[in-house]
Amino acid sequence: MRDFIRVLQRFVPPYKKYLAWNIIFNILSAVLNLFSFALIIPILNILFNISENTYVWMAWEWDFFSWEAWKNVPSFAENNFFAYISGLIATKGGAFTLIILGIFLIVMTFFKVATMYLAFYTMIPIRTGVVRDIRNQINRKITRLSLGFFSEERKGDIIARVSGDVNEIESSIMSSLDMLFKNPILISIYLIGMIIISWQLTLFVFILLPVAGYVMGKVGKSLKRKSLVGQEQWGQLMSQIEETLGGLRIIHAFNAEKKIQQRFEKSNEKFRRITNRIYSRQQMAHPMSEFLGTVTIAIILWYGGSLILGDSSSISASTFIYYLVIFYSIINPAKDLSKASYAIRKGLASITRIDKILMAEEEIHDPANPVPVVLTDGIHYDDVWFRYKEDWVLKGINLTIAKGKTIALVGQSGSGKSTLVDLLPRFYDVTQGVIRIDDTDIRSASLQELRGLMGNVNQEAILFNDTFFNNIAFGKDNATLQEVQEAARIANAHDFIMATADGYDTNIGDRGGKLSGGQRQRISIARAILKNPPILIFDEATSALDTESERQVQEALERLMRSRTTIVVAHRLSTIRKADEICVLHEGKIVERGCHDELIALDGYYKKLCDMQQF
């Protein structure tokens, strides 16, 4: 329960107003319910002609500060109520009195159900609002976390947390909020009424209900642990689906459909078995509470009957029936409370998984006092070392990129080229050393200002399921159609965009799936052109293209690179012949540098790479 309270403290405070109204309406509902039940006593007395006492109307002299006056309020109200009913029976008859009592019961029930509805209604903004806030927090956290976090986590499992676990919180914890705020109020008010009627009988309730609650708690003790295992298995299922969708081409090419199906079905069966165990325990709550409630009622029937049949009875038969009705009304809230405790245990397991994202450490931080950063001189890598885990990826890199120059990075896969450019926009932070723009350490600048200086074109054009216009204008707020079209023309993209049905309003599909590889790259280049950054980063932007597409993309790149500081990561060496300087990386070190002709003359790594590509 402490974990649940901490969850409420984290997410519910913005909705305190609705929570206060919910509590008020639940109290009113319980009180009205208690008074409507009280009509059982006069109705039974009329139907069975029971009249043990004679009631006389009493005048009341109110003393607000007198404890005796407050203590006599229940007996005074009971006496005058029954005095009024007795007078009504004497003057109008029993049948007419039953009609009046029936009308009164209808009115009381109307107000009771109205307050019940208002209690439910005030809980809706809390339930939906908290779930919305959790999704927003996860999304904000995902966009702030460094790329290193996602290299350690499966994307499918993260999707499972955002979808399945958040839905579990909604169906488990948030759906239990109403039960948790309503049922204790109902139980407390009903118990107060029962104490007023007969403290002897109520003593049994105080003894028996905690025993029943203890038994219920023992049954659900391990549910949270099992639920956590179930949610982790669900995350694995989502990961497999995500991998299958992303790798359908390879699956078909290698005739691996059955292998993928069997792997998924095996995991799915494991998830089913875990879910069966969770549900079997969860469904045990209702029959067990039903059985324990019946046992408790049987004991109370025995004890209450012995009081009525005794010589010194402190309770009448009709009042005892009223007492039983109140007690039986406690059973449903108690059962709901036990079911809510099961659901909360299940939901807390989802909270634990979501907190792996929400509580993850943000490795890349904005400085407390950001320093303005402007490119006027150049970019400087000063003795830069970097590693993801244990092995060094970059070792003592010293590199200066003068403003307006183009630097190309080449080398075999795994030599550290992409890592070197990823450090500049602080996708990762250097382990040792400093990267400066002019004399400013990039860690001293705000992330937004630093990344605002840069435009990226990657090997895989990252596009969104949106229109041409919105994809090109992605990096610039309030871009006009004319600006977007001009950027597309420079990127050799305008003609094929206009050839589509709706032009710039045409949707390009998931990840630009309706476009060819060259078209996707040109849209990515147009996006960088529109941003008009002083620094450009091309990470193997043409390596996956055919010759014709490469030619068109290369033309667009050359237009974009004019008068800009450019870093090019390239596998196809033909695309970087015109670079001002080429740096050859090998095992995390710059082993050669110079222009194309100089490096050919060295007859080293670069010459070997060129010879291999020519072959």
C-alpha positions in Angstrom: 0.0 0.0 0.0 2.9 2.3 0.6 4.0 1.9 -3.0 0.5 2.8 -4.1 0.4 5.9 -1.9 3.7 7.0 -3.5 2.2 6.5 -6.9 -0.8 8.8 -5.9 1.6 11.4 -4.5 3.4 11.4 -7.8 0.5 11.7 -10.2 -2.7 12.8 -8.4 -1.8 16.2 -6.9 -2.9 18.2 -10.1 -6.4 16.7 -9.6 -6.9 17.5 -5.9 -10.0 19.5 -6.6 -11.7 16.5 -8.3 -10.5 14.2 -5.5 -12.0 16.5 -2.8 -15.4 16.5 -4.6 -15.3 12.8 -5.0 -14.8 12.3 -1.3 -17.7 14.7 -0.5 -20.1 12.9 -2.9 -19.1 9.5 -1.6 -19.8 10.6 2.0 -23.2 12.0 1.0 -24.0 8.8 -0.9 -23.1 6.6 2.1 -25.1 8.8 4.6 -28.2 8.8 2.3 -27.9 5.1 1.8 -27.8 4.6 5.6 -30.9 6.7 6.1 -32.8 5.0 3.3 -32.1 1.6 4.9 -33.6 2.9 8.1 -37.0 2.9 6.5 -36.9 -0.9 6.8 -37.7 -0.7 10.5 -41.1 1.2 10.3 -42.0 -0.8 7.2 -41.4 -4.1 9.0 -43.3 -2.8 12.1 -46.3 -1.9 9.9 -46.3 -5.2 7.9 -45.9 -7.4 10.9 -47.8 -5.2 13.4 -44.7 -5.0 15.6 -44.7 -2.2 18.2 -42.6 -2.8 21.2 -42.4 0.9 22.3 -44.6 3.9 22.5 -43.2 7.1 21.0 -44.2 10.6 22.0 -43.1 13.7 20.1 -40.3 15.6 22.0 -39.4 19.2 21.8 -35.7 19.9 21.4 -33.7 22.7 23.1 -30.5 23.0 21.2 -27.2 23.8 23.0 -24.4 23.8 20.4 -21.6 23.6 23.0 -23.2 20.9 25.1 -21.8 17.4 24.8 -25.0 15.9 26.3 -27.0 17.6 23.5 -24.8 16.1 20.8 -24.9 12.7 22.5 -28.7 12.6 22.5 -29.1 13.6 18.8 -29.4 9.9 17.6 -32.0 8.9 20.2 -33.9 12.2 19.7 -34.0 11.8 15.9 -35.1 8.1 16.3 -37.9 9.0 18.8 -39.4 11.8 16.8 -39.2 9.9 13.5 -41.1 6.9 15.0 -43.4 9.3 16.9 -44.3 10.8 13.5 -44.8 7.4 11.9 -46.9 6.2 14.8 -49.1 9.3 14.6 -49.4 8.8 10.8 -50.5 5.2 11.3 -53.0 6.2 14.0 -54.6 9.0 11.9 -54.2 7.8 8.2 -53.8 4.0 8.6 -51.0 1.6 7.8 -51.6 1.5 4.0 -51.3 5.3 3.6 -48.2 5.3 5.8 -46.6 2.6 3.6 -47.2 4.9 0.6 -45.6 7.8 2.3 -42.6 5.6 3.3 -42.3 4.4 -0.2 -42.3 7.9 -1.6 -39.7 8.9 0.9 -37.6 5.8 0.0 -37.8 6.8 -3.7 -36.7 10.4 -3.0 -33.8 9.2 -0.8 -32.8 6.7 -3.4 -32.8 9.4 -6.1 -30.5 11.6 -4.1 -28.3 8.6 -3.2 -27.8 7.5 -6.8 -27.3 11.1 -7.9 -24.5 11.5 -5.4 -23.1 8.2 -6.5 -23.1 9.3 -10.1 -21.4 12.6 -9.2 -18.7 10.6 -7.3 -18.1 8.5 -10.4 -18.2 11.7 -12.6 -15.5 13.5 -10.5 -13.2 10.5 -10.8 -13.2 10.5 -14.6 -10.9 13.5 -15.0 -8.5 12.0 -12.5 -8.4 8.6 -14.2 -8.0 9.9 -17.7 -5.7 12.8 -16.7 -3.2 10.7 -14.8 -2.9 8.2 -17.7 -2.4 11.1 -20.1 0.2 12.6 -17.8 2.1 9.3 -17.6 2.2 9.0 -21.4 3.3 12.6 -21.7 6.1 12.0 -19.1 7.3 8.9 -20.9 7.3 10.6 -24.3 9.2 13.6 -22.9 11.7 11.4 -21.2 12.2 9.3 -24.3 13.0 12.5 -26.3 15.5 13.6 -23.6 17.3 10.4 -23.0 20.6 9.9 -24.8 21.0 7.4 -27.6 23.1 5.2 -25.3 19.9 4.3 -23.3 18.2 2.9 -26.3 21.2 0.8 -27.4 20.7 -1.1 -24.2 16.9 -1.5 -24.5 14.7 -3.3 -27.0 12.5 -0.9 -28.9 9.6 -3.4 -28.8 9.9 -3.5 -25.0 9.9 0.3 -24.8 6.7 0.3 -27.0 5.2 -2.3 -24.7 5.8 -0.1 -21.7 4.2 2.9 -23.4 1.2 0.9 -24.6 0.6 -2.2 -22.6 2.0 -1.1 -19.2 0.2 2.3 -19.4 -3.0 0.6 -20.3 -2.4 -1.8 -17.4 -2.1 1.2 -15.1 -5.3 2.6 -16.4 -7.2 -0.7 -16.0 -5.7 -1.6 -12.7 -4.7 1.3 -10.6 -6.8 4.1 -12.0 -9.9 2.0 -12.2 -9.3 1.1 -8.6 -9.1 4.7 -7.4 -12.9 5.1 -7.2 -13.1 1.8 -5.2 -10.3 2.9 -2.9 -11.7 6.3 -2.2 -15.4 5.2 -2.0 -15.3 1.9 -0.3 -13.4 3.0 2.9 -15.9 5.8 3.3 -18.9 3.4 2.9 -17.4 0.9 5.2 -16.6 3.6 7.9 -20.0 5.2 7.8 -21.8 1.8 7.8 -19.7 0.7 10.8 -20.6 3.9 12.7 -24.2 3.1 12.1 -23.8 -0.4 13.2 -22.0 0.7 16.4 -24.9 3.1 17.2 -27.4 0.2 16.7 -25.5 -2.5 18.7 -21.9 -2.3 19.8 -22.0 -5.9 20.9 -22.8 -7.2 17.4 -20.3 -4.7 15.8 -17.5 -6.1 18.0 -17.8 -9.3 16.0 -17.4 -7.4 12.8 -14.2 -5.7 14.1 -12.8 -9.2 15.0 -13.9 -11.1 11.9 -13.3 -8.6 9.1 -9.5 -8.2 9.8 -9.2 -12.0 9.9 -10.9 -12.2 6.5 -8.7 -9.3 5.2 -5.5 -11.1 6.4 -6.5 -14.3 4.5 -7.1 -12.3 1.3 -3.8 -10.5 1.7 -2.0 -13.9 2.0 -3.5 -15.1 -1.3 -2.4 -12.0 -3.2 1.1 -11.6 -1.7 3.0 -12.9 -4.8 0.7 -11.3 -7.4 3.0 -8.2 -8.0 6.0 -10.4 -8.6 4.1 -12.6 -11.1 2.6 -9.5 -12.8 6.1 -8.1 -13.3 7.2 -11.3 -15.0 4.1 -11.2 -17.1 4.8 -7.6 -18.2 8.4 -8.4 -19.1 7.2 -11.3 -21.2 4.7 -9.0 -22.9 7.6 -6.7 -23.7 9.5 -9.5 -25.3 6.5 -10.3 -27.5 6.3 -6.7 -28.6 10.0 -6.8 -29.4 9.6 -9.8 -31.6 6.7 -8.2 -33.5 8.7 -5.1 -34.0 11.7 -7.1 -35.3 9.4 -9.2 -37.6 7.9 -6.0 -39.1 11.3 -4.5 -39.6 12.8 -7.7 -41.1 10.1 -9.1 -43.3 12.3 -8.8 -46.4 15.0 -10.9 -44.9 12.5 -13.4 -43.4 11.0 -14.0 -46.8 14.4 -14.1 -48.5 15.7 -16.8 -46.2 12.4 -18.8 -46.1 12.4 -18.2 -42.3 8.7 -17.7 -41.9 8.2 -20.9 -39.8 11.2 -20.2 -37.7 9.9 -16.7 -36.8 6.4 -18.2 -36.2 7.7 -20.9 -33.9 9.8 -18.4 -31.9 6.8 -16.1 -31.5 4.4 -18.9 -30.6 6.8 -20.2 -28.0 7.0 -16.8 -26.3 3.3 -16.3 -26.7 2.6 -19.6 -25.0 4.9 -18.7 -22.1 3.0 -15.4 -21.7 -0.3 -17.3 -21.7 0.9 -19.6 -18.9 2.1 -16.7 -16.8 -1.2 -14.8 -17.4 -3.2 -17.9 -16.4 -1.4 -18.0 -13.1 -2.0 -14.3 -12.5 -5.7 -14.5 -13.4 -6.3 -17.6 -11.3 -5.1 -15.8 -8.2 -6.9 -12.6 -9.2 -10.2 -14.4 -9.7 -9.9 -16.1 -6.3 -10.7 -12.8 -4.6 -14.5 -12.9 -5.3 -15.4 -16.4 -4.3 -13.2 -16.2 -1.2 -14.7 -12.9 -0.1 -18.2 -14.3 -0.8 -17.5 -17.4 1.4 -15.9 -15.4 4.2 -18.8 -12.9 4.1 -21.4 -15.7 4.4 -19.5 -17.2 7.3 -19.4 -13.8 9.0 -23.2 -13.3 8.5 -23.9 -16.7 9.9 -22.0 -15.9 13.0 -23.8 -12.6 13.4 -27.2 -14.2 12.8 -26.4 -16.6 15.6 -25.2 -14.0 18.0 -27.9 -11.4 17.1 -30.6 -14.0 17.4 -29.4 -15.0 20.9 -29.6 -11.3 21.9 -33.2 -11.0 20.6 -34.3 -14.2 22.2 -32.6 -13.3 25.5 -34.5 -11.7 28.4 -32.5 -8.5 28.3 -32.5 -7.8 24.6 -30.8 -4.5 23.6 -32.1 -4.7 20.0 -35.5 -5.3 18.4 -36.2 -7.8 15.7 -36.9 -5.1 13.0 -33.7 -3.2 14.1 -31.7 -6.4 13.8 -32.9 -6.9 10.2 -31.8 -3.3 9.6 -28.5 -4.1 11.1 -28.1 -7.1 8.9 -28.9 -5.1 5.8 -26.2 -2.5 6.8 -23.7 -5.3 7.4 -24.5 -7.0 4.1 -24.0 -3.6 2.4 -20.4 -3.6 3.8 -19.6 -6.9 2.0 -19.7 -5.5 -1.5 -17.4 -2.5 -0.7 -15.1 -5.0 1.2 -15.1 -7.3 -1.9 -14.4 -4.3 -4.2 -11.6 -3.3 -1.8 -10.0 -6.7 -2.0 -10.3 -6.8 -5.8 -8.8 -3.3 -5.9 -5.9 -4.5 -3.9 -5.3 -7.3 -6.4 -5.5 -4.9 -9.3 -3.2 -2.5 -7.6 -0.5 -5.2 -7.1 -0.8 -5.9 -10.8 -0.6 -2.3 -11.7 2.4 -1.6 -9.5 4.3 -4.1 -11.5 3.6 -2.0 -14.6 4.7 1.2 -12.6 8.0 -0.6 -11.9 8.6 -1.2 -15.6 7.6 2.3 -16.6 9.9 3.7 -13.9 12.8 2.1 -15.8 12.2 4.9 -18.3 10.9 7.7 -16.1 13.7 7.2 -13.6 16.5 6.6 -16.1 19.4 8.9 -15.7 19.7 11.6 -18.3 23.4 11.5 -19.3 23.3 14.5 -21.5 22.4 17.7 -19.5 22.1 21.3 -20.3 24.7 23.4 -18.3 23.4 25.4 -15.4 24.6 28.7 -17.1 24.8 28.1 -20.9 27.4 30.0 -22.9 26.5 31.3 -26.3 28.1 29.4 -29.1 28.8 30.8 -32.6 30.9 29.3 -35.4 33.4 32.0 -36.6 36.7 30.1 -36.6 36.2 26.3 -36.7 35.5 23.1 -34.9 38.3 21.6 -32.7 38.6 18.0 -31.4 41.3 18.2 -28.6 42.6 14.8 -27.5 39.1 13.2 -27.6 38.7 9.7 -26.2 35.4 7.9 -26.1 34.0 4.5 -25.2 30.5 3.0 -24.9 31.3 0.4 -22.3 34.8 -0.9 -21.8 36.7 -0.8 -25.1 37.8 2.5 -26.5 36.1 3.5 -29.7 38.0 6.7 -30.2 41.6 7.2 -29.0 43.2 10.6 -28.8 41.5 12.3 -31.7 43.0 15.7 -32.6 41.2 17.4 -35.5 40.5 20.9 -36.6 37.8 21.7 -39.1 38.1 25.3 -40.3 34.9 27.3 -41.0 33.6 26.7 -44.6 35.8 23.7 -45.2 34.8 20.1 -46.0 36.3 17.3 -44.0 35.8 13.6 -45.0 36.1 10.7 -42.6 36.8 7.3 -44.2 37.9 3.9 -42.8 36.6 0.4 -42.4 33.4 -0.4 -40.5 33.9 0.0 -36.7 36.8 2.5 -37.0 34.8 5.2 -35.2 33.7 7.5 -38.0 30.0 7.8 -37.0 30.9 8.0 -33.4 33.2 10.9 -34.1 30.4 12.9 -35.7 27.8 11.8 -33.1 29.9 13.5 -30.4 29.6 17.0 -32.1 25.8 17.4 -31.5 26.3 15.7 -28.1 24.3 12.6 -28.9 27.0 11.2 -26.6 29.5 13.1 -24.4 33.2 12.6 -24.7 34.8 10.3 -22.1 38.0 12.3 -22.1 39.1 15.4 -23.9 37.2 18.4 -25.3 35.3 19.4 -28.4 35.2 23.1 -29.1 33.4 25.4 -31.5 35.8 28.3 -31.7 36.8 28.6 -28.0 33.6 27.3 -26.5 33.4 23.8 -25.0 30.2 22.3 -26.5 29.3 21.0 -23.1 29.0 24.7 -22.0 26.4 25.5 -24.6 22.7 24.7 -24.4 21.7 21.6 -26.4 19.1 23.5 -28.4 21.5 26.2 -29.4 24.3 23.7 -30.2 22.1 21.5 -32.3 20.6 24.5 -34.0 23.9 25.1 -35.7 23.8 21.7 -37.4 22.0 19.9 -40.1 22.1 16.1 -40.5 21.7 13.8 -43.5 22.1 10.2 -42.5 22.6 7.0 -44.4 19.0 6.0 -43.7 16.8 9.0 -44.4 14.7 9.3 -41.3 11.3 10.6 -42.5 7.9 10.7 -40.8 4.4 9.4 -41.8 3.4 12.9 -43.0 3.3 15.1 -46.1 6.2 16.2 -48.1 5.7 19.7 -46.8 5.8 18.8 -43.1 8.8 16.5 -43.6 10.9 19.2 -45.3 9.7 21.9 -42.9 10.4 19.7 -39.9 13.4 21.6 -38.7 12.0 25.1 -39.1 8.9 26.6 -37.5 6.5 28.6 -39.6 8.1 27.7 -42.9 6.3 29.0 -46.0 5.4 26.9 -49.0 7.8 29.1 -51.1 10.7 28.3 -48.8 9.9 24.6 -48.8 9.7 24.6 -52.6 13.0 26.4 -53.0 14.7 23.9 -50.6 13.2 21.0 -52.6 14.5 22.5 -55.9 18.0 22.8 -54.6 17.8 19.2 -53.4 16.5 18.0 -56.9 13.2 16.9 -55.2 10.7 19.5 -56.5 10.0 17.6 -59.8 9.1 14.2 -58.4 7.1 15.9 -55.6 5.0 17.8 -58.1 4.4 14.6 -60.0 2.5 13.1 -57.1 -1.3 13.5 -56.8 -1.4 16.2 -54.1 2.1 17.7 -54.6 3.5 18.9 -51.3 0.4 17.8 -49.5 1.0 14.1 -50.5 1.6 11.7 -47.6 4.8 9.8 -48.0 3.9 6.8 -45.8 5.5 5.2 -42.8 9.2 6.2 -42.9 8.7 7.4 -46.5 7.8 3.9 -47.6 6.1 5.3 -50.8 9.4 6.7 -52.0 12.5 5.3 -53.5 15.8 5.4 -51.6 17.1 8.4 -53.7 13.9 10.3 -53.2 13.9 9.8 -49.5 17.5 11.1 -49.3 16.6 14.2 -51.4 13.7 15.0 -49.0 16.2 14.6 -46.1 18.6 16.9 -47.9 15.8 19.5 -48.6 15.1 19.4 -44.8 18.7 20.3 -44.1 18.7 23.0 -46.8 15.6 24.6 -45.3 17.2 24.7 -41.8 20.2 26.5 -43.4 22.7 25.5 -40.7 26.3 26.6 -40.6 27.5 23.0 -40.0 26.5 20.0 -42.0 27.0 16.4 -41.1 26.6 13.7 -43.8 26.8 10.2 -42.5 27.2 7.9 -45.5 24.4 9.8 -47.2 24.8 8.0 -50.6 26.1 4.6 -49.7 22.8 2.8 -50.2 21.9 4.4 -53.5 22.1 3.3 -57.1 24.3 5.2 -59.6 21.6 7.5 -61.0 20.2 8.3 -57.6 23.7 8.9 -56.2 24.4 11.4 -59.0 21.3 13.4 -58.2 21.8 13.2 -54.5 25.5 14.2 -54.9 24.5 17.2 -57.0 22.1 18.3 -54.2 24.8 17.7 -51.5 27.3 19.9 -53.4 24.8 22.7 -53.6 24.1 22.4 -49.9 27.8 22.2 -48.9 28.7 25.6 -50.6 30.1 28.0 -48.0 29.2 25.7 -45.1 31.4 23.7 -42.7 30.8 20.1 -43.6 31.8 16.7 -42.1 31.2 13.8 -44.5 31.3 10.2 -43.4 31.7 8.1 -46.6 32.2 4.6 -47.8 32.1 5.5 -51.4 35.3 7.3 -51.8 34.3 8.7 -55.2 31.9 11.1 -53.4 34.6 12.8 -51.3 37.4 13.5 -53.9 36.7 17.2 -53.7 37.0 17.4 -49.9 39.4 19.9 -48.5 40.8 17.2 -46.2 40.3 13.5 -45.8 40.9 11.8 -42.5 41.5 8.1 -42.5 40.4 6.3 -39.2 41.7 2.9 -38.2 40.8 1.3 -34.9 39.7 4.6 -33.3 42.7 6.7 -34.5 43.4 9.1 -37.3 46.2 7.3 -39.1 46.3 9.5 -42.3 45.1 12.9 -43.4 45.3 15.1 -46.5 43.6 15.6 -49.8 42.9 12.8 -52.2 46.1 13.1 -54.3 48.3 13.4 -51.2 46.8 10.3 -49.6 47.1 8.3 -52.9 50.8 9.3 -52.9 51.2 8.0 -49.4 50.3 4.5 -50.6 48.7 3.7 -47.2 45.3 2.8 -45.8 43.5 5.2 -48.1 45.2 3.9 -51.2 44.2 0.3 -50.2 40.6 1.4 -49.7 40.5 3.1 -53.2 42.1 0.1 -54.8 39.5 -2.3 -53.2 36.6 -0.1 -54.5 38.0 0.1 -58.0 38.4 -3.7 -58.0 
